């Protein structure tokens, strides 16, 4: 039997450095990774114009906040955001890095109905992920977020859903493990009944 491949130390060092920096000094992570439809929906409720320029202005207001790096260690952005610039032409990821903040990128493409079981949802985005990660890496992203959705509905099929979620998460980890950036899985809870999720000391919840 062929022994499994082991990541070489030079590959591990950047991963460990990124992870340690993200949790240093009791700072937090900020997610501004809303998809275009989600961001537009929020703007529409407030009567704000829904276009790329307005979304960019909103995100520029966040990334240029004075003193942001004093309490935030990393910022998770979206595909559109990582390509955007300030009004002075400076990439958002550069602004973040200059403030001592590590840029990250959400790489999943959202939760979609599961084939054969439309009442369940699984996260999509594995197709073309390797190429997208290479582009994000070149743009300055140093870690990636993949969201996994946890159902709490009465008629959900937890065994089936957990198995598919684990498979997708493992494949995402295998693909992103070949990139120098760290891979971070974030859990989300989708349900209509009250629920309580036990938290371990030192655990940081995932951004939505």
Backbone as a chain_set.jsonl record, in Angstrom:
{"seq": "XXXXXXXXXXXXXXXXXXXXXXXXXXXXXXXXXXXXXXXXXXXXXXXXXXXXXXXXXXXXXXXXXXXXXXXXXXXXXXXXXXXXXXXXXXXXXXXXXXXXXXXXXXXXXXXXXXXXXXXXXXXXXXXXXXXXXXXXXXXXXXXXXXXXXXXXXXXXXXXXXXXXXXXXXXXXXXXXXXXXXXXXXXXXXXXXXXXXXXXXXXXXXXXX", "coords": {"N": [[0.85, -1.203, 0.0], [0.529, 2.187, -0.82], [2.047, 4.814, 0.93], [0.35, 7.596, 2.464], [0.576, 10.92, 1.133], [2.584, 13.409, 2.663], [2.479, 16.682, 3.864], [5.128, 18.871, 3.251], [7.444, 20.477, 5.54], [8.062, 23.244, 4.701], [5.663, 23.937, 3.476], [3.878, 23.783, 5.544], [4.67, 25.804, 7.321], [3.821, 28.484, 6.388], [1.037, 28.107, 6.664], [0.735, 27.637, 9.433], [1.696, 30.062, 10.409], [-0.197, 31.907, 9.438], [-2.544, 31.004, 10.723], [-1.863, 31.367, 13.435], [-1.536, 34.124, 13.519], [-4.125, 34.985, 13.024], [-5.51, 34.427, 15.357], [-4.251, 35.855, 17.283], [-3.624, 38.063, 20.056], [-6.244, 38.285, 21.01], [-7.962, 39.245, 19.046], [-10.588, 39.681, 16.556], [-12.435, 38.159, 13.782], [-13.695, 39.623, 10.822], [-16.445, 39.45, 8.744], [-17.16, 40.395, 5.568], [-18.471, 39.274, 3.46], [-20.788, 39.043, 1.983], [-22.878, 37.732, -0.566], [-23.612, 38.939, -3.91], [-26.485, 38.958, -4.459], [-27.46, 38.848, -1.777], [-26.362, 41.166, -0.601], [-27.544, 43.118, -2.237], [-30.221, 42.734, -1.59], [-30.299, 43.607, 1.044], [-29.601, 46.277, 0.698], [-31.793, 47.107, -0.826], [-33.906, 47.071, 0.987], [-33.334, 49.316, 2.424], [-33.545, 51.3, 0.627], [-31.324, 51.833, -0.959], [-29.218, 52.262, -3.772], [-28.669, 49.495, -5.879], [-25.922, 48.424, -7.057], [-22.648, 47.685, -8.469], [-20.881, 49.795, -7.929], [-21.99, 51.074, -5.66], [-21.96, 48.983, -3.824], [-19.206, 48.671, -3.663], [-18.475, 51.148, -2.549], [-19.646, 50.949, -0.045], [-18.182, 48.795, 1.061], [-15.635, 49.904, 0.965], [-15.869, 51.897, 2.885], [-15.848, 50.302, 5.141], [-13.332, 48.866, 5.095], [-11.524, 50.924, 5.241], [-11.806, 52.007, 7.716], [-10.627, 53.882, 10.395], [-8.166, 52.599, 12.634], [-9.035, 49.971, 12.495], [-7.462, 47.664, 12.417], [-6.7, 47.374, 15.038], [-8.452, 45.861, 16.455], [-9.332, 43.853, 14.803], [-8.248, 40.934, 13.256], [-8.414, 39.548, 10.883], [-10.087, 39.776, 7.71], [-12.829, 38.622, 5.941], [-13.598, 38.404, 2.602], [-15.565, 38.712, -0.434], [-15.907, 37.288, -3.762], [-16.348, 39.415, -5.6], [-15.51, 41.572, -4.058], [-12.75, 41.215, -3.593], [-11.652, 42.062, -5.889], [-12.046, 44.727, -6.013], [-11.353, 48.291, -5.621], [-10.197, 51.157, -3.742], [-11.383, 54.596, -3.902], [-9.104, 55.897, -4.558], [-7.75, 54.113, -6.034], [-6.474, 51.975, -4.792], [-6.135, 48.555, -4.091], [-8.549, 46.77, -2.138], [-7.588, 44.611, -0.614], [-4.945, 45.322, -0.277], [-5.169, 47.624, 1.276], [-6.155, 46.475, 3.616], [-4.037, 44.73, 4.318], [-2.006, 46.602, 4.756], [-2.92, 47.663, 7.077], [-2.345, 45.769, 8.866], [-4.032, 43.63, 8.803], [-5.226, 40.431, 7.948], [-6.167, 39.359, 4.794], [-8.921, 37.383, 3.764], [-10.896, 34.938, 1.919], [-14.152, 34.067, 0.901], [-15.045, 31.031, -0.473], [-17.044, 29.264, -1.185], [-20.086, 28.765, -3.093], [-22.575, 29.186, -2.104], [-25.545, 27.768, -0.498], [-27.355, 25.122, -1.88], [-30.296, 23.26, -3.039], [-30.214, 19.793, -2.265], [-29.413, 17.165, -4.485], [-31.989, 14.98, -5.332], [-33.013, 15.171, -2.818], [-34.561, 17.666, -2.165], [-35.405, 19.061, 0.064], [-33.268, 19.271, 1.68], [-30.149, 21.047, 2.042], [-26.999, 21.66, 0.516], [-23.636, 22.848, 0.376], [-22.294, 24.451, -2.466], [-19.696, 24.787, -5.006], [-17.337, 23.525, -5.581], [-16.543, 22.948, -8.194], [-14.123, 24.126, -10.364], [-12.73, 25.213, -8.267], [-9.994, 24.941, -7.617], [-8.681, 26.52, -9.548], [-9.81, 29.013, -8.999], [-8.849, 29.442, -6.41], [-6.131, 29.729, -6.931], [-6.155, 32.165, -8.285], [-7.17, 33.871, -6.267], [-5.153, 33.642, -4.402], [-3.056, 34.882, -5.775], [-4.101, 37.413, -5.753], [-3.816, 38.229, -3.188], [-5.149, 37.039, -1.03], [-5.003, 35.223, 2.008], [-6.161, 33.205, 3.433], [-8.904, 30.861, 3.309], [-12.456, 30.592, 3.358], [-14.969, 28.21, 3.844], [-18.308, 27.593, 3.862], [-20.46, 25.555, 5.8], [-23.679, 24.216, 6.049], [-25.883, 23.63, 8.687], [-28.718, 21.785, 9.45], [-31.735, 22.171, 11.358], [-34.295, 21.302, 11.235], [-37.453, 19.665, 11.802], [-38.131, 17.501, 10.126], [-35.794, 16.942, 8.83], [-33.089, 15.016, 7.386], [-30.687, 14.015, 9.134], [-28.486, 12.181, 9.088], [-27.982, 11.592, 6.368], [-27.542, 14.184, 5.391], [-25.359, 15.033, 6.946], [-23.387, 13.266, 6.082], [-23.042, 13.984, 3.36], [-22.3, 16.64, 3.687], [-19.903, 16.318, 5.065], [-18.405, 15.016, 3.101], [-18.232, 16.982, 1.056], [-16.944, 19.025, 2.478], [-14.506, 17.755, 3.042], [-13.448, 17.391, 0.476], [-13.15, 20.049, -0.298], [-11.222, 20.839, 1.573], [-9.127, 19.197, 0.739], [-8.544, 20.21, -1.8], [-7.957, 22.95, -1.265], [-5.862, 22.577, 0.439], [-3.638, 22.344, -1.078], [-2.844, 24.874, -1.599], [-1.039, 27.811, -0.494], [-2.464, 29.284, 1.406], [-4.429, 29.264, 4.457], [-7.107, 27.014, 5.279], [-10.412, 27.434, 6.229], [-13.244, 26.233, 7.8], [-16.581, 27.184, 8.163], [-19.398, 26.976, 10.216], [-22.914, 27.089, 9.757], [-26.215, 27.59, 11.06], [-29.363, 26.483, 10.155], [-32.646, 26.795, 10.763], [-36.016, 26.514, 12.065], [-36.834, 26.154, 14.63], [-36.157, 26.891, 18.098], [-32.763, 26.582, 19.139], [-29.836, 25.281, 20.688], [-26.407, 25.57, 20.74], [-23.643, 23.911, 21.907], [-20.699, 25.438, 23.154], [-17.213, 25.286, 23.161], [-14.604, 26.276, 25.383], [-12.527, 28.774, 24.141], [-13.337, 28.395, 21.586], [-14.171, 29.814, 18.445], [-16.857, 31.177, 16.85], [-18.122, 30.598, 13.519], [-18.096, 32.919, 10.798], [-20.891, 34.285, 9.023]], "CA": [[0.0, 0.0, 0.0], [1.301, 3.427, -0.901], [1.859, 5.684, 2.091], [-0.252, 8.884, 2.095], [1.51, 12.033, 1.002], [2.667, 14.269, 3.836], [2.897, 18.038, 3.504], [6.486, 19.194, 3.674], [7.502, 21.599, 6.488], [7.935, 24.579, 4.105], [4.262, 24.198, 3.183], [3.172, 23.938, 6.813], [5.034, 27.041, 8.006], [2.902, 29.591, 6.09], [-0.263, 27.797, 7.236], [0.789, 27.858, 10.875], [1.865, 31.486, 10.65], [-1.479, 32.57, 9.202], [-3.476, 30.617, 11.785], [-1.452, 32.007, 14.686], [-1.79, 35.564, 13.416], [-5.562, 35.224, 13.053], [-6.039, 34.298, 16.717], [-3.35, 36.561, 18.197], [-4.039, 39.289, 20.766], [-7.697, 38.293, 21.261], [-8.675, 39.993, 18.006], [-11.655, 38.922, 15.916], [-12.548, 38.127, 12.33], [-14.817, 40.388, 10.295], [-16.9, 38.92, 7.46], [-17.91, 41.277, 4.662], [-18.48, 38.365, 2.311], [-22.133, 38.84, 1.449], [-22.978, 37.575, -2.019], [-24.261, 40.077, -4.568], [-27.926, 38.979, -4.171], [-27.703, 39.157, -0.367], [-26.052, 42.579, -0.386], [-28.569, 43.906, -2.922], [-31.462, 42.618, -0.833], [-30.182, 44.482, 2.214], [-29.649, 47.653, 0.202], [-33.152, 47.399, -1.301], [-34.751, 47.356, 2.146], [-33.0, 50.651, 2.907], [-33.687, 52.249, -0.468], [-29.999, 52.154, -1.486], [-28.985, 51.765, -5.124], [-28.033, 48.166, -5.891], [-24.991, 48.216, -8.158], [-21.287, 47.393, -8.018], [-20.276, 51.011, -7.392], [-22.491, 51.301, -4.301], [-21.415, 47.91, -2.977], [-17.801, 48.99, -3.448], [-18.386, 52.278, -1.617], [-19.989, 50.407, 1.279], [-17.053, 48.005, 1.557], [-14.511, 50.816, 1.183], [-16.11, 52.527, 4.176], [-15.467, 49.356, 6.189], [-11.912, 48.516, 5.105], [-10.71, 52.113, 5.539], [-12.138, 52.491, 9.06], [-9.408, 54.119, 11.189], [-7.971, 51.744, 13.799], [-9.677, 48.67, 12.339], [-6.503, 46.612, 12.732], [-6.467, 47.258, 16.474], [-9.362, 44.872, 17.033], [-9.646, 42.841, 13.801], [-7.038, 40.276, 12.742], [-8.64, 39.095, 9.517], [-11.347, 40.161, 7.079], [-13.238, 37.695, 4.89], [-14.259, 39.134, 1.528], [-16.282, 37.955, -1.458], [-15.237, 37.316, -5.061], [-16.413, 40.761, -6.151], [-14.783, 42.494, -3.19], [-11.301, 41.064, -3.693], [-11.254, 42.72, -7.141], [-12.408, 46.136, -5.939], [-10.338, 49.242, -5.187], [-10.678, 52.395, -3.149], [-11.52, 55.67, -4.893], [-7.742, 56.284, -4.932], [-7.18, 53.062, -6.867], [-5.732, 50.987, -4.003], [-6.949, 47.353, -3.862], [-9.006, 46.601, -0.767], [-6.717, 43.684, 0.113], [-3.737, 46.068, 0.076], [-5.539, 48.482, 2.402], [-6.244, 45.613, 4.79], [-2.687, 44.27, 4.679], [-1.257, 47.745, 5.294], [-3.428, 47.907, 8.422], [-2.006, 44.612, 9.689], [-5.169, 42.71, 8.756], [-5.027, 39.362, 6.97], [-7.332, 39.191, 3.918], [-9.38, 36.029, 3.466], [-11.883, 34.909, 0.843], [-15.172, 33.014, 0.928], [-14.905, 30.345, -1.751], [-18.232, 28.496, -1.568], [-21.025, 29.503, -3.937], [-23.884, 29.199, -1.469], [-26.248, 26.513, -0.238], [-28.337, 24.789, -2.9], [-31.011, 22.028, -2.735], [-29.463, 18.564, -2.485], [-29.984, 16.333, -5.552], [-32.777, 13.867, -4.827], [-33.57, 15.529, -1.511], [-34.611, 19.135, -2.254], [-35.655, 19.681, 1.364], [-31.957, 19.453, 2.296], [-29.262, 21.941, 1.295], [-25.56, 21.451, 0.632], [-22.86, 23.965, -0.161], [-21.687, 24.198, -3.767], [-18.553, 25.623, -5.334], [-16.116, 22.744, -5.804], [-16.138, 23.036, -9.605], [-13.248, 25.263, -10.651], [-12.196, 25.796, -7.031], [-8.525, 24.995, -7.655], [-8.281, 27.676, -10.343], [-10.2, 30.22, -8.275], [-7.919, 29.612, -5.297], [-4.875, 30.259, -7.47], [-6.375, 33.589, -8.547], [-7.293, 34.576, -4.992], [-3.809, 33.662, -3.822], [-2.31, 35.923, -6.486], [-4.687, 38.711, -5.416], [-3.445, 38.598, -1.833], [-5.866, 36.316, 0.026], [-4.113, 34.308, 2.729], [-6.91, 32.062, 3.942], [-10.178, 30.676, 2.63], [-13.594, 30.153, 4.174], [-15.985, 27.391, 3.183], [-19.439, 27.503, 4.787], [-21.26, 24.331, 5.839], [-24.972, 24.534, 6.636], [-26.42, 22.604, 9.589], [-30.166, 21.896, 9.529], [-32.373, 21.843, 12.628], [-35.721, 21.135, 10.991], [-38.005, 18.441, 12.375], [-38.15, 16.401, 9.165], [-34.516, 16.838, 8.141], [-32.437, 13.706, 7.458], [-29.347, 14.428, 9.571], [-27.423, 11.269, 8.678], [-27.713, 11.825, 4.948], [-26.994, 15.523, 5.213], [-24.015, 15.092, 7.554], [-22.456, 12.547, 5.219], [-22.75, 14.788, 2.18], [-21.571, 17.82, 4.146], [-18.535, 15.894, 5.367], [-17.733, 14.726, 1.832], [-17.935, 18.245, 0.389], [-15.925, 19.721, 3.264], [-13.225, 17.066, 2.879], [-12.935, 17.7, -0.859], [-12.696, 21.444, -0.278], [-9.959, 20.86, 2.305], [-8.085, 18.561, -0.068], [-8.168, 21.133, -2.875], [-7.325, 24.15, -0.725], [-4.629, 22.208, 1.12], [-2.527, 22.499, -2.002], [-2.515, 26.289, -1.717], [-0.344, 28.279, 0.687], [-3.351, 29.888, 2.398], [-5.114, 28.373, 5.376], [-8.497, 26.711, 4.958], [-11.24, 27.568, 7.418], [-14.63, 25.881, 7.593], [-17.487, 27.888, 9.067], [-20.695, 26.326, 10.312], [-24.101, 27.929, 9.895], [-27.377, 26.826, 11.489], [-30.589, 26.872, 9.468], [-33.76, 26.095, 11.396], [-37.142, 27.332, 12.49], [-37.071, 25.947, 16.043], [-35.047, 27.357, 18.942], [-31.721, 25.586, 19.289], [-28.689, 25.698, 21.474], [-25.187, 24.918, 20.273], [-22.619, 23.993, 22.95], [-19.453, 26.076, 22.746], [-16.059, 24.965, 23.99], [-13.763, 27.429, 25.695], [-11.521, 29.025, 23.107], [-13.918, 28.226, 20.254], [-14.66, 31.028, 17.794], [-17.906, 30.828, 15.898], [-17.862, 30.952, 12.127], [-18.827, 34.054, 10.236], [-21.936, 33.833, 8.109]], "C": [[0.877, 1.242, 0.0], [0.994, 4.322, 0.287], [1.258, 7.011, 1.65], [0.792, 9.98, 2.042], [1.444, 12.919, 2.237], [3.151, 15.641, 3.398], [4.292, 18.317, 4.059], [6.476, 20.382, 4.626], [7.409, 22.969, 5.85], [6.494, 24.937, 3.774], [3.494, 24.482, 4.467], [3.456, 25.282, 7.469], [4.124, 28.22, 7.665], [1.517, 29.364, 6.678], [-0.292, 28.11, 8.722], [0.914, 29.341, 11.194], [0.563, 32.258, 10.473], [-2.457, 32.27, 10.328], [-3.134, 31.315, 13.104], [-1.744, 33.504, 14.661], [-3.28, 35.881, 13.516], [-6.131, 35.189, 14.473], [-5.183, 35.042, 17.741], [-4.045, 37.755, 18.848], [-5.549, 39.41, 20.955], [-8.465, 39.144, 20.252], [-9.72, 39.09, 17.357], [-11.57, 38.95, 14.41], [-13.796, 38.904, 11.915], [-15.185, 39.825, 8.923], [-17.688, 39.98, 6.705], [-18.039, 40.538, 3.323], [-19.884, 38.081, 1.788], [-22.078, 38.665, -0.071], [-23.686, 38.791, -2.605], [-25.769, 40.093, -4.308], [-28.24, 39.358, -2.725], [-27.469, 40.633, -0.086], [-27.117, 43.469, -1.031], [-29.898, 43.883, -2.164], [-31.445, 43.543, 0.379], [-30.231, 45.957, 1.804], [-31.08, 48.046, -0.191], [-34.066, 47.756, -0.132], [-34.531, 48.769, 2.673], [-33.102, 51.712, 1.816], [-32.37, 52.682, -1.067], [-29.849, 51.534, -2.882], [-28.21, 50.455, -5.089], [-27.173, 47.996, -7.136], [-23.58, 48.047, -7.591], [-20.627, 48.618, -7.382], [-20.707, 51.236, -5.938], [-21.981, 50.222, -3.351], [-19.947, 48.176, -2.674], [-17.621, 50.121, -2.452], [-18.678, 51.835, -0.19], [-18.803, 49.639, 1.868], [-15.82, 48.864, 1.789], [-14.652, 51.52, 2.534], [-15.655, 51.62, 5.32], [-13.952, 49.166, 6.241], [-11.015, 49.709, 5.423], [-11.032, 52.708, 6.908], [-10.863, 52.696, 9.866], [-9.343, 53.191, 12.407], [-8.585, 50.368, 13.69], [-8.736, 47.528, 12.747], [-6.213, 46.446, 14.214], [-7.356, 46.193, 17.116], [-9.719, 43.739, 16.071], [-8.346, 42.257, 13.247], [-7.189, 39.837, 11.295], [-10.0, 39.524, 9.009], [-11.629, 39.201, 5.93], [-14.035, 38.466, 3.847], [-14.903, 38.155, 0.548], [-15.545, 38.113, -2.787], [-15.232, 38.716, -5.669], [-15.506, 41.715, -5.378], [-13.274, 42.416, -3.378], [-10.764, 41.733, -4.957], [-11.489, 44.232, -7.103], [-11.287, 46.984, -5.34], [-11.004, 50.418, -4.467], [-10.811, 53.447, -4.251], [-10.149, 56.184, -5.34], [-7.046, 55.213, -5.76], [-6.378, 52.015, -6.125], [-6.615, 49.764, -3.77], [-7.341, 47.229, -2.384], [-8.07, 45.693, 0.029], [-5.417, 44.367, 0.523], [-4.004, 46.976, 1.267], [-5.577, 47.66, 3.689], [-4.857, 45.185, 5.261], [-1.858, 45.399, 5.28], [-1.707, 48.102, 6.708], [-3.122, 46.746, 9.366], [-3.106, 43.577, 9.747], [-4.947, 41.69, 7.649], [-6.277, 39.212, 6.105], [-7.641, 37.715, 3.702], [-10.49, 36.087, 2.433], [-12.877, 33.774, 1.058], [-15.199, 32.346, -0.438], [-16.111, 29.492, -2.118], [-19.182, 29.399, -2.356], [-22.448, 29.453, -3.389], [-24.495, 27.822, -1.312], [-27.342, 26.301, -1.277], [-29.062, 23.492, -2.517], [-30.198, 20.795, -3.127], [-30.166, 17.704, -3.534], [-30.723, 15.14, -4.95], [-33.445, 14.138, -3.497], [-33.653, 17.047, -1.425], [-34.899, 19.82, -0.928], [-34.361, 19.91, 2.135], [-31.124, 20.397, 1.436], [-27.811, 21.584, 1.561], [-24.848, 22.617, -0.038], [-22.208, 23.571, -1.475], [-20.495, 25.128, -3.987], [-17.267, 24.86, -5.57], [-15.62, 22.835, -7.245], [-15.306, 24.304, -9.832], [-12.594, 25.872, -9.436], [-10.676, 25.932, -7.074], [-8.046, 26.241, -8.413], [-8.639, 28.985, -9.631], [-9.255, 30.495, -7.109], [-6.585, 30.191, -5.77], [-5.001, 31.755, -7.739], [-6.476, 34.399, -7.272], [-5.943, 34.695, -4.298], [-2.978, 34.779, -4.456], [-2.821, 37.315, -6.145], [-4.407, 39.136, -3.981], [-4.198, 37.919, -0.716], [-4.936, 35.303, 0.679], [-4.84, 33.181, 3.44], [-8.269, 32.027, 3.251], [-11.233, 30.177, 3.606], [-14.549, 29.343, 3.31], [-17.103, 27.172, 4.192], [-20.152, 26.163, 4.656], [-22.546, 24.625, 6.605], [-25.479, 23.353, 7.455], [-27.923, 22.818, 9.734], [-30.676, 21.491, 10.912], [-33.88, 21.655, 12.442], [-36.192, 19.764, 11.463], [-37.895, 17.27, 11.422], [-36.848, 16.289, 8.362], [-33.949, 15.43, 8.296], [-30.979, 13.928, 7.833], [-28.227, 13.517, 9.111], [-27.002, 11.493, 7.247], [-27.02, 13.155, 4.743], [-25.59, 15.619, 5.783], [-22.992, 14.407, 6.666], [-22.062, 13.351, 4.004], [-21.952, 16.025, 2.555], [-20.116, 17.474, 4.445], [-17.745, 15.625, 4.092], [-17.31, 16.015, 1.137], [-16.839, 19.001, 1.138], [-14.548, 19.1, 3.114], [-12.616, 17.369, 1.52], [-12.422, 19.132, -0.929], [-11.351, 21.543, 0.435], [-8.821, 20.265, 1.497], [-7.6, 19.496, -1.168], [-7.414, 22.336, -2.317], [-6.041, 23.83, 0.019], [-3.408, 22.316, 0.235], [-2.125, 23.933, -2.233], [-1.828, 26.746, -0.439], [-1.249, 28.885, 1.747], [-4.018, 28.857, 3.278], [-6.551, 28.164, 4.923], [-9.308, 26.729, 6.241], [-12.662, 27.207, 7.062], [-15.48, 26.602, 8.617], [-18.844, 27.206, 9.042], [-21.812, 27.346, 10.445], [-25.28, 27.064, 10.273], [-28.619, 27.375, 10.806], [-31.741, 26.115, 10.1], [-34.831, 27.048, 11.853], [-37.455, 27.149, 13.964], [-35.907, 26.508, 16.846], [-34.016, 26.238, 19.098], [-30.594, 26.169, 20.116], [-27.485, 24.895, 21.017], [-24.131, 25.042, 21.353], [-21.329, 24.572, 22.407], [-18.346, 25.672, 23.702], [-15.26, 26.233, 24.248], [-12.68, 27.566, 24.635], [-12.054, 28.869, 21.701], [-14.425, 29.55, 19.726], [-15.676, 30.625, 16.744], [-17.56, 31.295, 14.502], [-18.669, 32.152, 11.684], [-19.806, 33.558, 9.207], [-21.62, 34.121, 6.667]], "O": [[1.855, 1.323, 0.743], [-0.168, 4.561, 0.614], [1.603, 7.515, 0.582], [1.762, 9.976, 2.8], [0.368, 13.147, 2.79], [4.121, 15.753, 2.648], [4.577, 18.018, 5.218], [5.583, 21.223, 4.534], [6.724, 23.827, 6.407], [6.133, 26.114, 3.788], [2.58, 25.307, 4.488], [2.572, 25.849, 8.112], [3.683, 28.912, 8.582], [0.881, 30.31, 7.143], [-1.214, 28.76, 9.216], [0.304, 29.824, 12.147], [0.252, 33.153, 11.26], [-3.124, 33.174, 10.832], [-4.025, 31.797, 13.804], [-2.152, 34.08, 15.67], [-3.656, 36.932, 14.037], [-7.128, 35.854, 14.755], [-5.377, 34.871, 18.944], [-4.934, 38.372, 18.261], [-6.075, 40.519, 21.05], [-9.512, 39.701, 20.582], [-9.732, 37.88, 17.582], [-10.752, 39.661, 13.828], [-14.827, 38.842, 12.585], [-14.332, 39.735, 8.04], [-18.752, 40.411, 7.15], [-17.769, 41.071, 2.247], [-20.143, 37.018, 1.223], [-21.333, 39.356, -0.765], [-24.288, 39.579, -1.875], [-26.303, 41.148, -3.964], [-29.183, 40.109, -2.474], [-28.275, 41.279, 0.585], [-27.543, 44.459, -0.436], [-30.607, 44.888, -2.106], [-32.447, 44.182, 0.699], [-30.837, 46.779, 2.492], [-31.522, 49.164, 0.072], [-34.909, 48.646, -0.252], [-35.42, 49.354, 3.292], [-32.787, 52.88, 2.045], [-32.278, 53.774, -1.628], [-30.304, 50.417, -3.128], [-27.224, 50.321, -4.365], [-27.64, 47.484, -8.154], [-23.349, 48.238, -6.398], [-19.894, 48.487, -6.403], [-19.877, 51.553, -5.086], [-21.615, 50.512, -2.212], [-19.489, 47.937, -1.556], [-16.726, 50.074, -1.607], [-18.036, 52.29, 0.756], [-18.464, 49.816, 3.038], [-15.039, 48.594, 2.701], [-13.664, 51.714, 3.243], [-15.144, 52.094, 6.335], [-13.349, 49.291, 7.307], [-9.868, 49.528, 5.831], [-10.574, 53.807, 7.223], [-10.082, 51.756, 10.008], [-10.332, 53.017, 13.119], [-8.657, 49.652, 14.689], [-9.169, 46.546, 13.35], [-5.554, 45.485, 14.613], [-7.046, 45.686, 18.194], [-10.345, 42.762, 16.482], [-7.457, 42.993, 12.821], [-6.204, 39.763, 10.56], [-10.956, 39.626, 9.778], [-10.785, 38.989, 5.058], [-15.033, 39.108, 4.173], [-14.794, 36.938, 0.694], [-14.668, 38.966, -2.922], [-14.211, 39.154, -6.199], [-14.824, 42.555, -5.965], [-12.59, 43.438, -3.328], [-9.558, 41.946, -5.083], [-11.164, 44.934, -8.06], [-10.4, 46.479, -4.653], [-12.211, 50.633, -4.576], [-10.404, 53.219, -5.39], [-10.041, 56.834, -6.38], [-5.889, 55.377, -6.146], [-5.664, 51.234, -6.754], [-7.741, 49.912, -3.294], [-6.551, 47.547, -1.495], [-7.786, 45.957, 1.197], [-4.843, 44.031, 1.558], [-3.17, 47.091, 2.166], [-5.086, 48.101, 4.728], [-4.54, 45.265, 6.447], [-1.09, 45.172, 6.215], [-0.978, 48.758, 7.451], [-3.572, 46.729, 10.511], [-3.118, 42.733, 10.643], [-4.53, 42.04, 6.545], [-7.356, 38.959, 6.642], [-6.741, 36.903, 3.486], [-10.975, 37.17, 2.104], [-12.483, 32.648, 1.364], [-15.358, 33.021, -1.455], [-16.204, 29.033, -3.256], [-19.095, 30.626, -2.294], [-23.412, 29.656, -4.128], [-24.037, 26.844, -1.903], [-28.156, 27.191, -1.525], [-28.517, 22.696, -1.752], [-29.573, 20.761, -4.187], [-31.383, 17.532, -3.477], [-30.159, 14.384, -4.16], [-34.35, 13.407, -3.094], [-32.886, 17.658, -0.681], [-34.671, 21.022, -0.79], [-34.343, 20.646, 3.121], [-31.37, 20.53, 0.237], [-27.436, 21.249, 2.685], [-25.403, 23.284, -0.911], [-21.636, 22.488, -1.589], [-20.306, 26.11, -3.269], [-16.211, 25.469, -5.742], [-14.414, 22.801, -7.49], [-15.747, 25.411, -9.525], [-11.968, 26.927, -9.533], [-10.132, 26.936, -6.613], [-7.123, 26.927, -7.975], [-7.869, 29.945, -9.657], [-8.901, 31.646, -6.85], [-5.987, 31.031, -5.098], [-4.081, 32.523, -7.461], [-5.928, 35.498, -7.193], [-5.632, 35.717, -3.686], [-2.288, 35.525, -3.761], [-2.075, 38.29, -6.231], [-4.717, 40.262, -3.592], [-3.922, 38.189, 0.453], [-4.178, 34.611, -0.001], [-4.2, 32.289, 3.996], [-8.724, 33.022, 2.686], [-10.939, 29.441, 4.548], [-14.891, 29.737, 2.195], [-16.866, 26.622, 5.268], [-20.417, 25.693, 3.549], [-22.507, 25.214, 7.685], [-25.502, 22.219, 6.979], [-28.36, 23.909, 10.101], [-30.13, 20.593, 11.553], [-34.651, 21.83, 13.386], [-35.408, 18.816, 11.515], [-37.596, 16.155, 11.85], [-36.809, 15.617, 7.332], [-34.298, 14.727, 9.244], [-30.122, 14.021, 6.954], [-27.14, 13.989, 8.779], [-25.812, 11.574, 6.943], [-26.032, 13.248, 4.014], [-24.716, 16.227, 5.165], [-21.871, 14.891, 6.506], [-20.886, 13.403, 3.645], [-21.035, 16.42, 1.834], [-19.207, 18.238, 4.12], [-16.564, 15.96, 4.003], [-16.173, 16.136, 0.682], [-15.923, 19.549, 0.525], [-13.541, 19.806, 3.064], [-11.408, 17.582, 1.413], [-11.388, 19.401, -1.542], [-10.446, 22.238, -0.028], [-7.691, 20.75, 1.548], [-6.403, 19.575, -1.443], [-6.357, 22.703, -2.831], [-5.208, 24.715, 0.217], [-2.279, 22.373, 0.722], [-1.179, 24.204, -2.972], [-2.015, 26.126, 0.608], [-0.833, 28.993, 2.901], [-4.158, 27.698, 2.887], [-7.14, 29.025, 4.269], [-8.926, 26.104, 7.23], [-13.241, 27.783, 6.141], [-15.146, 26.633, 9.801], [-19.374, 26.895, 7.976], [-21.677, 28.343, 11.154], [-25.35, 25.909, 9.853], [-28.898, 28.572, 10.866], [-31.803, 24.891, 9.981], [-34.591, 28.245, 12.011], [-38.259, 27.902, 14.514], [-34.79, 26.595, 16.338], [-34.384, 25.066, 19.179], [-30.43, 27.385, 20.223], [-27.55, 23.669, 20.92], [-23.744, 26.158, 21.699], [-20.913, 24.224, 21.302], [-18.525, 25.711, 24.919], [-15.245, 27.149, 23.426], [-12.006, 26.598, 24.282], [-11.357, 29.159, 20.728], [-15.038, 30.325, 20.461], [-15.383, 29.826, 15.855], [-16.81, 32.253, 14.315], [-19.79, 32.368, 12.143], [-19.582, 32.522, 8.58], [-22.413, 33.793, 5.784]]}, "num_chains": 1, "name": "protein.A"}
